[in-house]
């Protein structure tokens, strides 16, 4: 008694196994987490070092170089990119692909230690480096809080209250704020009044610092009690600052701070980040989720919490949603679940039509139980329901019934020959159990490069492999265990009764008659058949050049982004004016649901595939959501036409949200070398090539335009006589133009910087710089600035210096115009030879980034494990047949699937994307699986004593129904995915590739077999 007999006879065990799958699967499905996209680790950390007053070149040479050198010593580093700007160094450190979420926390600690250890070698004036490893936090819910008649302080107070409430919700990992303005206390000191009283501004600064400083006054023992001594005098309100007495003045008159200065409270004069929503200034509340949670359920808790605190919302203040991942996930998962249900219905419908009512219901039941069992394994492996895992289930559906079809088909044939159901089940399971296992393992192994690929793309699509592993292996288990058990229940114990001497031919139908004729012709004219297939294959290889190439498609979420770059050096307030004008137009376009913007830097990361831009005052980004995906392109074109016509001074980039890992631009040309001037010259040549190529947009480079700066000529000799040093001059200009921090005001949990600056009426402009006065300790009074500054020069500098792997690198970007029917890969093919023809000076090199690099890296990671995977698959076939020639018969058919792949992609006009590549790999497993089942049947019939040609012919005929059924169910199972933007190319590859390959399996495999083994032809009617 084999395993099939055991489960047929031990009904209690069979029912228990069935109930475990049924009840456990249903419970697991409700407990699975839900996400829009699968999680993948952002392996980046950012090291920020402030160096106030330094030029970008000084920052690069004195700070960035040293920090990069220290970081480079870590063995985990993949690449280092740095951005040196005036007063700030930002270094992005990317770790190698083989380090995952479990290793990264320790790596970030080592990075911090390495950076802290080297901080003592930084130049005087440089601040301690800050390491930010939360760079990959994703805020799945983006709330915008605004109030038209409210100040930032009012909005901020309410936002702080909401933040505290949201942080208490189970499943919420973090709540962050963006767009919140820094509140400050301004001391506007009049130089005219300070000069009349002969007061040194530095004296006021020292006084404010010491007066509001927390210090220990000790304690004293009184009557056995230990009493603390706490001296009064700290500032309890902003108004008390004005009553500060300034010492050191002559005469009997007391001078208060209010006599020479006005004290007020407000927000920073030059903001760093401004947000708006529907043209109202706003503060962003970003909510990230804990790992493994069902974001849909957490989203409901967030909605409930907001509803419960609605009474605390001030009238006229609004909380609006910019992005709600739970809603997107709910819609996405619901869509996929319906696709899954549709696929299940299609598969079961096909089975009912071609295998009869009982067989169809039986295999459908096994399919249902296998899917439920897969949910149990997914829950244990912490794989959520998301785009990839649900897609994997749909892809697997057709293959999940393959094993059950073979077993049920064998049972039906055995029953037709008079065997009992138990005898037929035992016979077919004994015959096919190990070949089916080998075929299943091969099908799983075909997807292994996806699960084993260490890069971000592999991590993103990795759940595809694991879900297929769980489901396919479970399908083999259910096929040889509970399928025979239910077969006896459905078909009965006894086989079909036959007349004595009657042998019923199960392959006598019209379909089999025509098929036998076609198979006979192919086997008779074996070389002509082979040549015809080879010619068709060569044509498909040539035709593949006409297939569009892509990496990952854009998302179908109806949101698009517009990057707006003003000329470098533009004040953030001027950028704000331009963005506001654009928002007003965008809001008036039909089918626009909302318009939101961020100025100074990008939005908080609300998608894994969204990369926020770093801090630039000349940068703004507009997010526009349309009523549906169908209206997205129309709105984009309308808005682009307006923006390009009315804002010629801006540089615009329109982009959709991405599915899968994305890059800054689809086409990137990186030029590395030592001299900034030469880099800019080469970059200009590359840009001219891009601009001259039709279909390119967003052509730009990341060093931006050179900017002007004012250089006062410091007279060191005269300054020494007056006791003035260069830093005094710098502080005077800082005090006059921007304001300088001269202390801290404490208010509860908040520390507000005290900013000293000139009053509005004295705040100088560029024409009056020479008349500015500066304090001289030698004369104990103010002297005109022109006594220590001989004049002012206007010069140019590089505002941004980019480095990559410690080399100065200028990157030229370009994208494919969405208005053209042109994919980035096709555009890249046009510009690549032209750019590479540019002659580079010695010491300079060109590298390609963008989609080309990402796609190459992904394929390299994929193909790194591919040879080992294919070797393993080949060895399995060798072990199964104890032969080399027989596996070669099957493997010769695998490349022929390209005939269907090429024709399918061209007919459906789908690009060959990364997912299509995965589909092509999966096809190899499906084809090998069908071939193994066929060759196993041939072996069985040869061992039973049949002549070889007869065994090949009749075995092929006997495998027609299970092979065709497996192919049809798989093809129709992935049919719902043909309309999904992410899986459409994979579905096209599987449908057409498997369809053509199935025909080849049933016609060409037997032809190859008789060629490889030199089998003599016989007319099939003679046996």
Secondary structure as UniProt FT lines:
FT   HELIX           3..9
FT   HELIX           11..31
FT   STRAND          44..50
FT   TURN            52..53
FT   HELIX           56..59
FT   HELIX           60..64
FT   HELIX           65..71
FT   TURN            72..73
FT   TURN            75..76
FT   STRAND          77..85
FT   TURN            86..87
FT   STRAND          88..95
FT   TURN            97..98
FT   HELIX           101..118
FT   HELIX           119..121
FT   TURN            124..125
FT   STRAND          130..132
FT   TURN            135..136
FT   STRAND          141..147
FT   TURN            148..149
FT   HELIX           152..166
FT   TURN            167..168
FT   TURN            170..171
FT   STRAND          172..178
FT   STRAND          183..189
FT   HELIX           191..196
FT   TURN            197..198
FT   HELIX           201..211
FT   STRAND          219..222
FT   TURN            223..224
FT   STRAND          225..228
FT   HELIX           238..241
FT   TURN            242..243
FT   STRAND          245..246
FT   STRAND          255..256
FT   HELIX           257..260
FT   STRAND          261..267
FT   STRAND          274..277
FT   TURN            278..279
FT   STRAND          280..289
FT   TURN            291..292
FT   HELIX           295..308
FT   HELIX           310..312
FT   TURN            315..316
FT   STRAND          317..324
FT   HELIX           325..355
FT   HELIX           357..380
FT   TURN            381..382
FT   HELIX           387..416
FT   TURN            417..418
FT   HELIX           421..446
FT   HELIX           448..452
FT   HELIX           456..480
FT   HELIX           482..491
FT   TURN            500..501
FT   TURN            506..507
FT   HELIX           510..524
FT   HELIX           526..543
FT   HELIX           544..546
FT   STRAND          559..565
FT   TURN            568..569
FT   HELIX           572..587
FT   TURN            590..591
FT   STRAND          592..599
FT   TURN            608..609
FT   TURN            617..618
FT   STRAND          619..626
FT   HELIX           629..631
FT   HELIX           632..646
FT   TURN            648..649
FT   STRAND          651..656
FT   STRAND          667..672
FT   HELIX           676..692
FT   TURN            694..695
FT   STRAND          696..701
FT   TURN            702..703
FT   STRAND          707..714
FT   HELIX           716..721
FT   TURN            722..723
FT   HELIX           726..737
FT   STRAND          740..747
FT   TURN            748..749
FT   STRAND          750..757
FT   TURN            760..762
FT   HELIX           766..771
FT   STRAND          773..776
FT   TURN            777..780
FT   STRAND          781..784
FT   HELIX           785..787
FT   STRAND          789..797
FT   STRAND          800..804
FT   TURN            805..806
FT   STRAND          807..816
FT   TURN            818..819
FT   HELIX           824..836
FT   TURN            842..843
FT   STRAND          845..849
FT   HELIX           850..881
FT   HELIX           885..894
FT   HELIX           895..897
FT   HELIX           898..908
FT   HELIX           914..943
FT   TURN            944..945
FT   HELIX           948..958
FT   HELIX           960..973
FT   HELIX           975..979
FT   TURN            981..983
FT   HELIX           984..1012
FT   TURN            1013..1014
FT   HELIX           1020..1022
//
